[in-house]
């Protein structure tokens, strides 16, 4: 069995951590919806439909608003 070095384990760990942070920062808002963005619980803006990038760990999606006609 091959010996895996500690360095390669750390590299793999940090690569997976980086990929997870990037995935957490990309948000897709579907057509007919708008999402509010909150930083530490305070409203900072609204995301319109489309692809958006937010700051992971600081920003979060607050309320998902349905803008479709009834």
N, CA, C and O of each residue as an XYZ file, in Angstrom:
280
protein
N       0.847     -1.176      0.000
C       0.000      0.000      0.000
C       0.892      1.239      0.000
O       1.870      1.310      0.744
N       0.553      2.198     -0.827
C       1.350      3.424     -0.932
C       1.163      4.283      0.310
O       0.097      4.303      0.927
N       2.206      4.974      0.649
C       2.170      5.873      1.813
C       1.762      7.275      1.334
O       2.426      7.855      0.475
N       0.682      7.809      1.884
C       0.194      9.140      1.534
C       0.819     10.132      2.497
O       0.719      9.980      3.714
N       1.465     11.150      1.943
C       2.140     12.119      2.798
C       1.124     13.061      3.448
O       0.019     13.260      2.942
N       1.528     13.624      4.569
C       0.689     14.576      5.292
C       0.421     15.802      4.427
O      -0.671     16.369      4.461
N       1.430     16.206      3.649
C       1.279     17.379      2.777
C       0.160     17.179      1.773
O      -0.641     18.091      1.562
N       0.081     16.012      1.148
C      -0.963     15.778      0.146
C      -2.349     15.750      0.792
O      -3.329     16.151      0.164
N      -2.443     15.285      2.023
C      -3.727     15.301      2.731
C      -4.166     16.745      2.975
O      -5.336     17.080      2.788
N      -3.224     17.603      3.395
C      -3.548     19.015      3.600
C      -3.950     19.698      2.300
O      -4.882     20.503      2.287
N      -3.264     19.390      1.217
C      -3.592     19.993     -0.080
C      -4.997     19.601     -0.504
O      -5.774     20.453     -0.935
N      -5.328     18.342     -0.390
C      -6.667     17.876     -0.758
C      -7.717     18.522      0.135
O      -8.772     18.931     -0.351
N      -7.447     18.620      1.426
C      -8.385     19.246      2.354
C      -8.655     20.703      1.973
O      -9.810     21.127      1.922
N      -7.596     21.469      1.705
C      -7.781     22.881      1.365
C      -8.422     23.074      0.004
O      -9.155     24.044     -0.191
N      -8.171     22.183     -0.941
C      -8.858     22.258     -2.228
C     -10.360     22.020     -2.058
O     -11.171     22.745     -2.633
N     -10.729     21.016     -1.278
C     -12.146     20.748     -1.033
C     -12.810     21.895     -0.281
O     -13.954     22.249     -0.563
N     -12.090     22.473      0.674
C     -12.610     23.630      1.404
C     -12.838     24.811      0.466
O     -13.861     25.488      0.561
N     -11.897     25.062     -0.438
C     -12.031     26.148     -1.401
C     -13.208     25.945     -2.344
O     -13.950     26.885     -2.627
N     -13.379     24.728     -2.826
C     -14.511     24.420     -3.717
C     -15.829     24.611     -2.969
O     -16.788     25.135     -3.534
N     -15.885     24.196     -1.720
C     -17.109     24.371     -0.926
C     -17.453     25.839     -0.704
O     -18.625     26.212     -0.741
N     -16.445     26.674     -0.474
C     -16.690     28.107     -0.275
C     -17.184     28.754     -1.557
O     -18.086     29.591     -1.513
N     -16.614     28.387     -2.696
C     -17.064     28.940     -3.979
C     -18.500     28.526     -4.262
O     -19.304     29.346     -4.706
N     -18.828     27.273     -4.011
C     -20.197     26.797     -4.246
C     -21.177     27.516     -3.318
O     -22.297     27.819     -3.731
N     -20.782     27.793     -2.081
C     -21.661     28.487     -1.136
C     -21.894     29.936     -1.538
O     -22.899     30.526     -1.140
N     -20.989     30.525     -2.317
C     -21.119     31.925     -2.696
C     -21.892     32.169     -3.979
O     -22.225     33.315     -4.279
N     -22.185     31.134     -4.738
C     -22.902     31.283     -6.010
C     -24.369     30.938     -5.788
O     -24.696     29.847     -5.323
N     -25.248     31.876     -6.125
C     -26.691     31.662     -5.959
C     -27.400     31.869     -7.294
O     -27.081     32.796     -8.039
N     -28.354     31.007     -7.587
C     -29.182     31.130     -8.772
C     -30.602     31.459     -8.336
O     -31.220     30.704     -7.585
N     -31.120     32.596     -8.813
C     -32.483     33.018     -8.486
C     -33.365     32.682     -9.688
O     -33.114     33.178    -10.786
N     -34.389     31.855     -9.504
C     -35.249     31.493    -10.630
C     -36.138     32.657    -11.087
O     -36.393     33.602    -10.341
N     -36.593     32.554    -12.324
C     -37.474     33.569    -12.884
C     -38.755     33.651    -12.063
O     -39.315     32.628    -11.668
N     -39.214     34.872    -11.809
C     -40.431     35.077    -11.038
C     -40.187     35.202     -9.545
O     -41.140     35.349     -8.779
N     -38.939     35.146     -9.116
C     -38.594     35.248     -7.704
C     -37.574     36.345     -7.497
O     -36.848     36.701     -8.425
N     -37.509     36.880     -6.306
C     -36.449     37.776     -5.876
C     -36.049     37.368     -4.472
O     -36.903     37.065     -3.639
N     -34.742     37.361     -4.207
C     -34.223     36.963     -2.900
C     -33.624     38.185     -2.210
O     -32.931     38.981     -2.844
N     -33.886     38.333     -0.921
C     -33.225     39.392     -0.164
C     -31.901     38.853      0.379
O     -31.783     37.675      0.719
N     -30.917     39.735      0.451
C     -29.598     39.372      0.973
C     -29.422     40.065      2.309
O     -29.669     41.264      2.441
N     -28.996     39.304      3.290
C     -28.768     39.850      4.624
C     -27.317     39.612      5.020
O     -26.766     38.535      4.797
N     -26.710     40.635      5.611
C     -25.369     40.493      6.176
C     -25.500     40.637      7.674
O     -25.854     41.706      8.172
N     -25.215     39.558      8.402
C     -25.366     39.500      9.857
C     -26.791     39.853     10.284
O     -26.986     40.484     11.323
N     -27.791     39.449      9.486
C     -29.187     39.660      9.836
C     -29.772     40.986      9.397
O     -30.965     41.216      9.589
N     -28.970     41.868      8.813
C     -29.456     43.177      8.361
C     -29.563     43.177      6.838
O     -28.655     42.713      6.148
N     -30.673     43.699      6.315
C     -30.922     43.734      4.877
C     -29.855     44.570      4.168
O     -29.555     45.689      4.582
N     -29.285     44.011      3.091
C     -28.291     44.762      2.317
C     -28.660     44.906      0.852
O     -28.092     45.757      0.167
N     -29.591     44.105      0.343
C     -29.962     44.223     -1.059
C     -30.911     43.120     -1.490
O     -31.275     42.237     -0.712
N     -31.300     43.201     -2.759
C     -32.218     42.225     -3.341
C     -31.588     41.646     -4.597
O     -31.033     42.377     -5.417
N     -31.676     40.338     -4.740
C     -31.172     39.663     -5.933
C     -32.319     39.438     -6.902
O     -33.323     38.821     -6.546
N     -32.176     39.935     -8.129
C     -33.170     39.699     -9.173
C     -32.890     38.337     -9.812
O     -31.858     37.730     -9.526
N     -33.782     37.849    -10.664
C     -33.559     36.534    -11.276
C     -32.246     36.480    -12.058
O     -31.882     37.425    -12.759
N     -31.556     35.369    -11.925
C     -30.292     35.166    -12.622
C     -29.243     34.578    -11.702
O     -29.543     34.094    -10.611
N     -28.001     34.632    -12.169
C     -26.867     34.084    -11.429
C     -26.185     35.209    -10.662
O     -25.888     36.258    -11.234
N     -25.933     35.000     -9.374
C     -25.332     36.021     -8.519
C     -24.248     35.406     -7.651
O     -24.263     34.210     -7.359
N     -23.305     36.253     -7.244
C     -22.244     35.834     -6.334
C     -22.371     36.675     -5.074
O     -22.399     37.904     -5.136
N     -22.449     35.999     -3.925
C     -22.486     36.687     -2.638
C     -21.254     36.283     -1.843
O     -20.566     35.325     -2.197
N     -20.979     37.010     -0.775
C     -19.823     36.699      0.065
C     -20.220     35.576      1.022
O     -21.046     35.788      1.910
N     -19.636     34.372      0.851
C     -20.013     33.284      1.736
C     -19.597     33.559      3.175
O     -18.602     34.242      3.419
N     -20.340     33.040      4.104
C     -20.131     33.158      5.552
C     -20.556     34.527      6.101
O     -20.868     34.619      7.288
N     -20.582     35.581      5.297
C     -21.044     36.891      5.755
C     -22.463     37.163      5.290
O     -23.318     37.553      6.085
N     -22.715     36.957      4.002
C     -24.042     37.194      3.429
C     -24.837     35.894      3.422
O     -24.284     34.803      3.287
N     -26.157     36.043      3.572
C     -27.031     34.881      3.458
C     -28.340     35.323      2.822
O     -28.680     36.506      2.831
N     -29.066     34.365      2.273
C     -30.370     34.645      1.682
C     -31.383     34.763      2.806
O     -31.495     33.873      3.649
N     -32.125     35.876      2.814
C     -33.115     36.099      3.859
C     -34.476     35.563      3.471
O     -34.844     34.449      3.844
N     -35.228     36.362      2.715
C     -36.588     35.998      2.319
C     -36.612     35.755      0.825
O     -35.986     36.487      0.058
N     -37.339     34.722      0.411
C     -37.543     34.426     -1.002
C     -38.935     34.945     -1.379
O     -39.958     34.417     -0.943
N     -38.937     36.001     -2.208
C     -40.183     36.670     -2.555
C     -40.705     36.177     -3.899
O     -39.974     36.179     -4.890
N     -41.968     35.757     -3.934
C     -42.618     35.336     -5.153
C     -43.189     36.569     -5.843
O     -44.082     37.222     -5.302
N     -42.682     36.897     -7.040
C     -43.112     38.083     -7.777
C     -44.055     37.753     -8.931
O     -44.397     38.631     -9.723
N     -44.474     36.498     -9.029
C     -45.338     36.081    -10.146
C     -46.764     36.569     -9.931
O     -47.255     36.638     -8.805
N     -47.407     36.901    -11.033
C     -48.811     37.332    -10.962
C     -49.683     36.149    -10.560
O     -49.437     35.011    -10.961
N     -50.700     36.440     -9.765
C     -51.624     35.400     -9.347
C     -52.909     35.503    -10.137
O     -53.826     34.708     -9.933
